[in-house]
Amino acid sequence: PFPTSTSSPEPVSTPKPTLTPSPTATPTSTPGPGTIHIYEDGSGDYATLDEAVRAAYEGSTVIIGEGIYQLTAALEIDKALTLQGQGMDKTVVTGDSGEYVVRLAGAGPFVLEGITFQYEGAAWADVVAADEGEVSITDCRFTGAVYSEEEIAGGDGLFLSGIVSAQVRASRFDQNDLNGIALYQDAQAVLGDNLSTENGKDGITFWGSSGGQARRNESYGNGWDGIGVQEQAQPLLAQNVCDDNGRSGIGFYHEAAGAARGNQCSGNGEVGIRVIDEASPEVARNTCTGTRTIFCSSRLRDSMSSPFLPMTTPGRALNRVMRAFLAGRSMITREIEACARRFLRYSRTFRSSCSMPEKSLLEANQREPQSRVTARRKPVGWIF
């Protein structure tokens, strides 16, 4: 008999499963603000300004080289963006279609620097328009806006409306059909060291409930006013030079208020400073020379009452002449010879004092208090 084996069979090893590693995600960078360069010959990051603006991320800067850049359509910027040229005399952006060359739409902030914006079309248009957000403009020029009497639209170099907040400095506004700078509705702006000239109506104009400050601007050679304040606008106008405008250096109309302090108005067609309708601004320390220096024709009952403080400008003595106008009074200032000033002032003061025994006729008491307080009238007026 054959021997029987008692050994156990060798176990068969089962292969271990191989684990496939999961793919590792590659981190991606989130696009952010950057700097884009464009040039007149089409080189640079993009061929045209339109393409560069569309491709730019929020908060980017588009640096525009020297030359003339013709837009094929009105350019709307709806994101925070900086357009930086090489100076208003070197970088020019032009357009000839649409209601504006550039429109700033959105919260911004928008920055325009060193660029001329010029409209070359025949239809009505403003040059640059903004109706909300924060806007900063430096060393720019705005020219060529066209106004339509049928549409009652267009014509402003810089059109600011709505709830826009702007700072505009060291810029030029010229040869626009209506106004160089126009603020409407609730727009607020700080305007400093700008030049507005050869515009059809006002160099700078405030409408609606707009306001802010205009300081050290030059506004001359405009068709109407150097600076006009309309409706319920209440800006502060200080240290501006408003010469040789067709109508007034500075004009307050409708229910406008605010203040005009330390401005120079000379050689204007009709008057240096005009205050009419129900306007009630503060007018102080202004230098006005030329035909009429100040014309006031307000319907407010609290208009100026006689007798008046003499108003002087450098090298001149002025005599105020009053006349009745509806429910109020108007005031025209006319130049007189300095030698006649003493006689007119004292004779007017003496006559007005005859019915006021409480007023002394002594010379020392016939200056400031005489015209500021009158028991019978209790006037509230303007001291220029």
C-alpha positions as CSV (number, residue, x, y, z in Angstrom):
1,P,0.0,0.0,0.0
2,F,1.0,3.5,-0.8
3,P,1.8,5.7,2.2
4,T,-0.7,8.5,2.9
5,S,0.6,12.1,3.1
6,T,-0.5,13.9,6.1
7,S,1.0,17.4,5.1
8,S,-1.5,20.3,4.5
9,P,-1.5,22.1,1.1
10,E,0.3,25.4,0.9
11,P,-2.1,28.4,1.3
12,V,-2.6,30.6,-1.8
13,S,-1.9,34.3,-1.1
14,T,-4.6,36.8,-2.1
15,P,-3.2,40.0,-3.7
16,K,-3.9,43.2,-1.7
17,P,-6.0,45.8,-3.5
18,T,-4.0,48.7,-4.8
19,L,-5.3,52.2,-3.7
20,T,-5.5,54.8,-6.5
21,P,-4.5,58.2,-5.1
22,S,-7.1,60.9,-5.6
23,P,-6.1,63.8,-7.9
24,T,-4.7,66.8,-6.0
25,A,-6.6,70.1,-6.9
26,T,-4.4,72.7,-8.5
27,P,-4.9,76.1,-6.8
28,T,-6.2,78.9,-9.1
29,S,-5.4,82.5,-8.6
30,T,-8.3,84.9,-8.4
31,P,-8.0,87.8,-11.0
32,G,-7.5,91.2,-9.4
33,P,-6.6,94.7,-10.2
34,G,-3.7,95.3,-12.5
35,T,-2.1,97.8,-14.8
36,I,-2.9,97.8,-18.5
37,H,-0.9,99.7,-21.1
38,I,-2.2,100.9,-24.5
39,Y,-0.6,102.9,-27.3
40,E,-1.8,104.9,-30.3
41,D,-0.4,102.4,-32.8
42,G,-2.3,99.5,-31.3
43,S,0.5,97.9,-29.5
44,G,0.4,97.3,-25.8
45,D,-1.8,94.9,-23.9
46,Y,-4.9,95.7,-26.0
47,A,-5.4,97.4,-29.4
48,T,-8.0,100.0,-28.4
49,L,-9.2,101.8,-25.3
50,D,-12.6,100.1,-25.6
51,E,-11.1,96.7,-25.4
52,A,-8.8,97.7,-22.5
53,V,-11.7,99.0,-20.4
54,R,-13.9,95.9,-21.1
55,A,-11.0,93.6,-20.1
56,A,-9.9,95.5,-17.0
57,Y,-10.7,94.1,-13.6
58,E,-12.3,96.1,-10.9
59,G,-9.8,98.7,-9.5
60,S,-7.4,98.4,-12.4
61,T,-5.4,101.2,-14.0
62,V,-5.3,101.8,-17.7
63,I,-2.3,103.8,-18.7
64,I,-2.8,105.5,-22.1
65,G,0.2,106.6,-24.1
66,E,0.5,109.8,-26.0
67,G,-1.6,110.3,-29.1
68,I,-5.2,110.5,-30.3
69,Y,-7.7,107.7,-29.5
70,Q,-10.9,107.7,-31.5
71,L,-13.7,105.8,-29.9
72,T,-16.1,103.9,-32.2
73,A,-19.0,104.4,-29.7
74,A,-19.7,106.1,-26.5
75,L,-17.6,104.5,-23.7
76,E,-19.4,103.5,-20.5
77,I,-17.3,102.6,-17.5
78,D,-19.3,100.6,-14.9
79,K,-16.5,99.5,-12.6
80,A,-13.9,101.2,-10.4
81,L,-11.2,102.2,-12.8
82,T,-8.4,104.7,-13.3
83,L,-7.7,106.2,-16.8
84,Q,-4.2,107.8,-16.7
85,G,-2.9,109.7,-19.7
86,Q,0.3,111.6,-20.2
87,G,-1.1,115.1,-19.8
88,M,-4.1,116.9,-21.3
89,D,-1.9,118.2,-24.2
90,K,-0.5,114.8,-25.0
91,T,-3.3,112.2,-24.6
92,V,-6.6,112.9,-26.4
93,V,-9.7,110.7,-26.4
94,T,-12.4,111.7,-28.9
95,G,-15.9,110.5,-29.8
96,D,-18.5,111.5,-32.3
97,S,-21.5,109.4,-31.5
98,G,-23.8,108.8,-28.6
99,E,-24.9,111.1,-25.8
100,Y,-21.4,111.5,-24.3
101,V,-17.8,110.6,-25.0
102,V,-17.4,108.8,-21.6
103,R,-20.0,108.0,-19.0
104,L,-19.1,106.9,-15.5
105,A,-21.8,104.6,-14.1
106,G,-21.7,102.9,-10.7
107,A,-20.2,103.4,-7.3
108,G,-16.6,103.9,-8.5
109,P,-14.3,105.3,-7.5
110,F,-13.4,106.6,-10.9
111,V,-10.2,108.5,-11.6
112,L,-9.4,110.5,-14.7
113,E,-5.9,112.0,-15.0
114,G,-3.9,113.8,-17.7
115,I,-6.4,113.3,-20.6
116,T,-8.3,115.6,-23.0
117,F,-11.9,114.4,-23.7
118,Q,-13.3,115.9,-26.9
119,Y,-16.6,115.5,-28.6
120,E,-16.5,115.8,-32.4
121,G,-20.1,114.9,-33.4
122,A,-23.0,117.0,-34.7
123,A,-25.8,115.5,-32.5
124,W,-26.3,116.6,-28.9
125,A,-23.9,115.3,-26.3
126,D,-22.1,116.0,-23.1
127,V,-18.4,115.3,-23.0
128,V,-18.2,113.3,-19.8
129,A,-21.2,112.4,-17.6
130,A,-21.6,110.9,-14.1
131,D,-24.7,110.4,-12.1
132,E,-23.5,108.5,-9.0
133,G,-20.3,107.3,-7.2
134,E,-17.0,108.9,-6.4
135,V,-15.2,110.8,-9.2
136,S,-11.7,112.3,-9.1
137,I,-10.4,114.4,-12.0
138,T,-7.0,116.0,-12.3
139,D,-5.3,117.7,-15.3
140,C,-8.0,117.0,-17.8
141,R,-9.7,119.0,-20.6
142,F,-13.3,118.8,-21.6
143,T,-14.3,120.4,-24.9
144,G,-16.8,120.3,-27.8
145,A,-20.1,119.5,-26.1
146,V,-23.2,120.1,-28.3
147,Y,-26.6,121.4,-27.1
148,S,-29.9,120.6,-28.7
149,E,-32.7,123.2,-28.2
150,E,-35.3,120.7,-29.5
151,E,-34.2,117.9,-27.1
152,I,-33.1,120.4,-24.4
153,A,-30.2,118.1,-23.8
154,G,-26.4,118.0,-24.0
155,G,-24.0,120.9,-24.1
156,D,-22.0,120.4,-20.9
157,G,-18.3,119.7,-20.7
158,L,-18.6,117.8,-17.4
159,F,-22.1,116.8,-16.4
160,L,-22.5,115.8,-12.8
161,S,-26.0,114.8,-11.5
162,G,-27.8,112.5,-9.1
163,I,-25.8,111.5,-6.0
164,V,-22.3,111.9,-7.5
165,S,-19.5,113.1,-5.3
166,A,-16.6,114.7,-7.3
167,Q,-13.2,116.4,-6.9
168,V,-12.1,118.3,-9.9
169,R,-8.7,120.1,-9.9
170,A,-6.3,121.8,-12.3
171,S,-8.5,121.0,-15.4
172,R,-9.8,123.0,-18.3
173,F,-13.3,123.4,-19.7
174,D,-13.7,125.3,-22.9
175,Q,-15.8,125.7,-26.1
176,N,-18.9,123.8,-24.9
177,D,-22.3,124.9,-26.1
178,L,-23.7,125.3,-22.6
179,N,-21.5,125.1,-19.5
180,G,-18.0,124.1,-18.7
181,I,-18.9,122.3,-15.4
182,A,-22.6,121.6,-14.6
183,L,-23.9,120.2,-11.3
184,Y,-27.6,119.1,-11.1
185,Q,-29.9,117.4,-8.6
186,D,-28.0,116.4,-5.4
187,A,-24.5,116.4,-6.9
188,Q,-21.7,117.6,-4.7
189,A,-18.2,118.7,-5.8
190,V,-15.0,120.3,-4.7
191,L,-13.7,122.4,-7.6
192,G,-10.3,123.9,-7.3
193,D,-7.8,125.6,-9.6
194,N,-9.8,125.0,-12.8
195,L,-10.1,127.1,-15.9
196,S,-13.5,127.6,-17.7
197,T,-13.5,129.8,-20.7
198,E,-15.4,130.3,-24.0
199,N,-18.4,128.3,-23.0
200,G,-21.8,129.3,-24.4
201,K,-23.4,130.0,-21.0
202,D,-21.7,129.5,-17.7
203,G,-18.2,128.5,-16.9
204,I,-19.5,126.7,-13.8
205,T,-23.1,126.3,-12.9
206,F,-25.0,124.8,-9.9
207,W,-28.6,123.6,-10.3
208,G,-31.2,121.7,-8.2
209,S,-30.0,121.0,-4.7
210,S,-26.3,120.7,-5.7
211,G,-23.5,122.2,-3.7
212,G,-20.0,121.9,-2.5
213,Q,-17.1,124.3,-2.9
214,A,-15.5,126.2,-5.8
215,R,-12.2,127.8,-4.8
216,R,-9.5,129.5,-6.8
217,N,-11.0,128.8,-10.2
218,E,-10.7,131.1,-13.2
219,S,-13.8,131.6,-15.3
220,Y,-13.7,134.2,-18.0
221,G,-15.0,134.9,-21.5
222,N,-18.2,132.8,-21.1
223,G,-21.5,133.8,-22.7
224,W,-23.5,134.3,-19.5
225,D,-21.9,134.0,-16.0
226,G,-18.5,133.0,-14.8
227,I,-20.3,131.1,-12.0
228,G,-24.1,130.7,-11.9
229,V,-26.1,129.4,-8.9
230,Q,-29.7,128.4,-9.7
231,E,-32.8,126.9,-8.0
232,Q,-31.9,125.7,-4.4
233,A,-28.2,125.2,-4.9
234,Q,-26.0,126.3,-2.0
235,P,-22.3,126.2,-2.9
236,L,-19.5,128.1,-1.3
237,L,-17.7,130.3,-3.8
238,A,-14.3,131.6,-2.6
239,Q,-11.3,133.3,-4.1
240,N,-12.4,132.7,-7.7
241,V,-11.6,135.1,-10.6
242,C,-14.6,135.7,-12.8
243,D,-13.7,138.3,-15.5
244,D,-15.0,139.4,-18.9
245,N,-18.1,137.2,-19.0
246,G,-21.1,138.3,-21.1
247,R,-23.5,138.8,-18.2
248,S,-22.2,138.5,-14.6
249,G,-19.1,137.4,-12.9
250,I,-21.2,135.5,-10.3
251,G,-25.0,135.2,-10.4
252,F,-27.5,133.9,-7.8
253,Y,-31.0,133.1,-9.1
254,H,-34.3,131.6,-8.0
255,E,-34.0,130.4,-4.4
256,A,-30.2,129.9,-4.4
257,A,-28.2,130.5,-1.2
258,G,-24.7,129.6,-0.2
259,A,-21.9,132.2,-0.1
260,A,-19.6,134.3,-2.2
261,R,-16.4,135.4,-0.4
262,G,-13.3,137.0,-1.5
263,N,-13.9,136.6,-5.3
264,Q,-12.7,139.0,-8.0
265,C,-15.2,140.0,-10.7
266,S,-14.2,142.6,-13.2
267,G,-15.0,143.6,-16.8
268,N,-18.2,141.6,-17.0
269,G,-20.9,142.7,-19.5
270,E,-23.6,143.7,-17.1
271,V,-22.6,143.4,-13.4
272,G,-20.0,141.9,-11.2
273,I,-22.2,140.0,-8.8
274,R,-26.0,139.6,-9.4
275,V,-28.5,138.5,-6.7
276,I,-32.1,138.3,-8.0
277,D,-35.5,136.5,-7.5
278,E,-35.6,135.0,-4.0
279,A,-31.9,134.2,-3.8
280,S,-30.3,134.8,-0.3
281,P,-26.6,134.2,-0.4
282,E,-24.0,135.6,1.9
283,V,-21.8,138.0,-0.1
284,A,-18.7,139.3,1.6
285,R,-15.2,140.7,0.8
286,N,-15.5,140.5,-2.9
287,T,-13.7,142.8,-5.3
288,C,-15.9,144.0,-8.1
289,T,-14.9,146.6,-10.8
290,G,-16.3,147.6,-14.1
291,T,-19.8,148.7,-15.1
292,R,-22.0,147.8,-12.2
293,T,-20.3,146.1,-9.3
294,I,-23.2,144.4,-7.5
295,F,-26.9,144.3,-8.5
296,C,-29.4,143.0,-6.0
297,S,-33.1,142.7,-6.9
298,S,-34.6,140.2,-4.4
299,R,-38.3,139.8,-3.6
300,L,-37.4,138.8,0.0
301,R,-38.8,141.2,2.6
302,D,-35.5,141.0,4.5
303,S,-33.7,142.9,1.9
304,M,-31.3,145.7,2.6
305,S,-32.7,148.9,4.2
306,S,-31.4,152.5,4.0
307,P,-29.1,154.0,5.1
308,F,-26.2,151.8,4.1
309,L,-22.6,151.2,4.8
310,P,-20.3,152.5,2.1
311,M,-18.7,149.7,0.1
312,T,-15.1,150.2,-1.1
313,T,-13.0,148.4,-3.6
314,P,-9.3,149.1,-4.1
315,G,-8.8,152.6,-5.4
316,R,-12.5,153.4,-5.6
317,A,-15.3,154.7,-3.4
318,L,-18.8,153.4,-4.2
319,N,-22.3,154.8,-3.6
320,R,-25.3,152.5,-3.3
321,V,-28.5,153.6,-5.0
322,M,-31.8,151.9,-4.1
323,R,-35.1,151.7,-6.0
324,A,-38.4,150.0,-5.3
325,F,-38.9,146.6,-6.9
326,L,-42.1,144.7,-6.3
327,A,-42.2,143.7,-2.7
328,G,-38.5,144.3,-2.1
329,R,-35.7,146.6,-3.2
330,S,-32.9,146.4,-5.6
331,M,-29.4,147.7,-5.3
332,I,-27.0,149.1,-7.8
333,T,-23.6,150.2,-6.9
334,R,-22.0,153.0,-9.0
335,E,-18.6,154.5,-8.9
336,I,-18.2,158.0,-7.6
337,E,-15.1,160.2,-7.1
338,A,-13.4,159.5,-3.9
339,C,-13.5,163.2,-3.0
340,A,-17.3,163.1,-3.0
341,R,-17.6,160.1,-0.8
342,R,-17.2,162.0,2.5
343,F,-19.9,164.6,1.7
344,L,-22.4,162.0,0.5
345,R,-21.9,159.7,3.5
346,Y,-22.2,162.4,6.1
347,S,-25.1,164.2,4.5
348,R,-27.0,160.9,4.1
349,T,-26.2,160.0,7.7
350,F,-27.3,163.4,9.0
351,R,-30.7,163.3,7.2
352,S,-31.4,159.8,8.4
353,S,-30.6,160.8,12.0
354,C,-33.0,163.8,12.2
355,S,-35.9,161.6,13.2
356,M,-33.9,159.5,15.6
357,P,-33.0,161.6,18.7
358,E,-31.5,158.5,20.3
359,K,-28.8,158.6,17.7
360,S,-26.0,161.1,18.3
361,L,-25.0,163.4,15.5
362,L,-21.4,163.3,16.5
363,E,-19.1,162.0,13.8
364,A,-17.7,159.2,16.1
365,N,-21.2,157.7,16.3
366,Q,-22.2,157.9,12.7
367,R,-20.4,154.9,11.3
368,E,-21.0,151.3,12.0
369,P,-24.0,151.5,14.5
370,Q,-26.0,154.0,12.4
371,S,-26.7,151.6,9.5
372,R,-26.8,148.3,11.3
373,V,-29.6,149.1,13.8
374,T,-32.7,151.1,13.3
375,A,-35.4,150.9,15.9
376,R,-38.2,151.7,13.5
377,R,-37.3,149.3,10.7
378,K,-35.4,146.5,12.3
379,P,-33.8,145.5,9.0
380,V,-32.0,142.3,8.1
381,G,-29.8,142.8,5.2
382,W,-26.5,142.1,3.5
383,I,-23.2,143.7,4.3
384,F,-20.8,143.3,1.4
